[in-house]
């Protein structure tokens, strides 16, 4: 993967993580991921990196 592609993907995931962290009170991460059609395994792999 070239540097430009890597940076674009990284920025996209940063945005997704920020949005998830700002999810409405009472909404679980799992529910937010489901509501936003984000695969849990992809999201969790970014959290563990």
MDAnalysis code that builds the backbone (N, CA, C; Angstrom):
import MDAnalysis as mda
import numpy as np

u = mda.Universe.empty(147, n_residues=49, atom_resindex=np.repeat(np.arange(49), 3), trajectory=True)
u.add_TopologyAttr("name", ["N", "CA", "C"] * 49)
u.add_TopologyAttr("resid", np.arange(1, 50))
u.add_TopologyAttr("resname", ["UNK", "UNK", "UNK", "UNK", "UNK", "UNK", "UNK", "UNK", "UNK", "UNK", "UNK", "UNK", "UNK", "UNK", "UNK", "UNK", "UNK", "UNK", "UNK", "UNK", "UNK", "UNK", "UNK", "UNK", "UNK", "UNK", "UNK", "UNK", "UNK", "UNK", "UNK", "UNK", "UNK", "UNK", "UNK", "UNK", "UNK", "UNK", "UNK", "UNK", "UNK", "UNK", "UNK", "UNK", "UNK", "UNK", "UNK", "UNK", "UNK"])
u.atoms.positions = np.array([
    [0.854, -1.172, 0.000],
    [0.000, 0.000, 0.000],
    [0.894, 1.228, 0.000],
    [0.591, 2.155, -0.874],
    [1.419, 3.365, -0.945],
    [1.080, 4.307, 0.208],
    [1.934, 5.271, 0.426],
    [1.798, 6.186, 1.560],
    [0.504, 7.006, 1.499],
    [0.126, 7.448, 0.323],
    [-1.090, 8.260, 0.176],
    [-2.324, 7.436, 0.550],
    [-2.387, 6.207, 0.073],
    [-3.508, 5.325, 0.396],
    [-3.544, 5.045, 1.892],
    [-2.388, 4.776, 2.464],
    [-2.299, 4.503, 3.901],
    [-2.801, 5.697, 4.708],
    [-2.376, 6.891, 4.364],
    [-2.792, 8.101, 5.076],
    [-4.301, 8.322, 4.943],
    [-4.843, 8.086, 3.772],
    [-6.276, 8.266, 3.551],
    [-7.077, 7.291, 4.409],
    [-6.649, 6.040, 4.445],
    [-7.345, 5.039, 5.261],
    [-7.214, 5.361, 6.749],
    [-6.042, 5.772, 7.164],
    [-5.816, 6.134, 8.556],
    [-6.727, 7.290, 8.965],
    [-6.800, 8.312, 8.133],
    [-7.664, 9.455, 8.433],
    [-9.132, 9.051, 8.491],
    [-9.539, 8.154, 7.606],
    [-10.912, 7.669, 7.617],
    [-11.222, 6.954, 8.929],
    [-10.325, 6.077, 9.366],
    [-10.553, 5.355, 10.615],
    [-10.491, 6.281, 11.822],
    [-9.633, 7.280, 11.783],
    [-9.601, 8.259, 12.882],
    [-10.955, 8.936, 13.019],
    [-11.536, 9.299, 11.889],
    [-12.849, 9.940, 11.893],
    [-13.907, 8.994, 12.461],
    [-13.880, 7.745, 12.065],
    [-14.846, 6.759, 12.556],
    [-14.707, 6.577, 14.068],
    [-13.485, 6.481, 14.564],
    [-13.258, 6.318, 15.999],
    [-13.767, 7.538, 16.755],
    [-13.494, 8.727, 16.245],
    [-13.987, 9.952, 16.889],
    [-15.512, 9.978, 16.931],
    [-16.151, 9.604, 15.828],
    [-17.609, 9.575, 15.780],
    [-18.164, 8.555, 16.781],
    [-17.533, 7.405, 16.866],
    [-17.981, 6.382, 17.808],
    [-17.817, 6.879, 19.244],
    [-16.704, 7.524, 19.533],
    [-16.474, 8.040, 20.880],
    [-17.478, 9.125, 21.253],
    [-18.086, 9.760, 20.256],
    [-19.086, 10.807, 20.491],
    [-20.512, 10.312, 20.263],
    [-20.698, 9.002, 20.275],
    [-22.030, 8.438, 20.060],
    [-22.963, 8.872, 21.196],
    [-24.265, 8.844, 20.950],
    [-25.231, 9.263, 21.973],
    [-25.128, 8.413, 23.246],
    [-25.409, 9.034, 24.364],
    [-25.409, 8.345, 25.647],
    [-26.384, 7.166, 25.600],
    [-25.943, 6.046, 26.098],
    [-26.802, 4.865, 26.133],
    [-26.664, 3.961, 24.924],
    [-25.978, 4.414, 23.888],
    [-25.753, 3.586, 22.702],
    [-24.424, 2.867, 22.883],
    [-24.455, 1.548, 22.826],
    [-23.227, 0.779, 22.975],
    [-22.385, 0.875, 21.706],
    [-21.113, 0.550, 21.852],
    [-20.230, 0.526, 20.677],
    [-20.780, -0.455, 19.660],
    [-21.179, -1.636, 20.114],
    [-21.703, -2.651, 19.200],
    [-22.927, -2.128, 18.436],
    [-23.837, -1.463, 19.140],
    [-25.026, -0.925, 18.471],
    [-24.657, 0.179, 17.495],
    [-23.737, 1.051, 17.889],
    [-23.315, 2.137, 17.008],
    [-22.670, 1.584, 15.741],
    [-21.815, 0.580, 15.903],
    [-21.177, -0.037, 14.744],
    [-22.223, -0.646, 13.818],
    [-23.185, -1.342, 14.397],
    [-24.245, -1.956, 13.600],
    [-25.076, -0.890, 12.882],
    [-25.445, 0.158, 13.598],
    [-26.251, 1.234, 13.007],
    [-25.522, 1.941, 11.867],
    [-24.198, 1.939, 11.925],
    [-23.392, 2.629, 10.914],
    [-22.739, 1.674, 9.917],
    [-23.182, 0.424, 9.936],
    [-22.713, -0.607, 8.989],
    [-21.189, -0.720, 8.971],
    [-20.617, -0.734, 10.169],
    [-19.169, -0.896, 10.294],
    [-18.921, -2.263, 10.903],
    [-18.068, -3.059, 10.257],
    [-17.769, -4.386, 10.763],
    [-16.963, -4.293, 12.041],
    [-17.454, -4.932, 13.079],
    [-16.832, -4.907, 14.398],
    [-15.363, -5.310, 14.350],
    [-15.023, -6.350, 13.584],
    [-13.637, -6.823, 13.542],
    [-12.708, -5.761, 12.961],
    [-13.179, -4.979, 11.991],
    [-12.354, -3.917, 11.420],
    [-12.135, -2.806, 12.436],
    [-13.188, -2.443, 13.138],
    [-13.090, -1.378, 14.136],
    [-12.159, -1.791, 15.272],
    [-12.330, -2.987, 15.782],
    [-11.516, -3.439, 16.908],
    [-10.048, -3.554, 16.530],
    [-9.750, -3.917, 15.294],
    [-8.351, -4.023, 14.889],
    [-7.677, -2.649, 14.900],
    [-8.445, -1.578, 14.686],
    [-7.860, -0.250, 14.742],
    [-7.635, 0.192, 16.182],
    [-8.438, -0.333, 17.108],
    [-8.307, 0.019, 18.512],
    [-7.101, -0.660, 19.154],
    [-6.718, -1.803, 18.627],
    [-5.622, -2.577, 19.197],
    [-4.281, -2.255, 18.539],
    [-4.286, -1.438, 17.518],
    [-3.054, -1.134, 16.786],
    [-2.206, -0.122, 17.539],
])
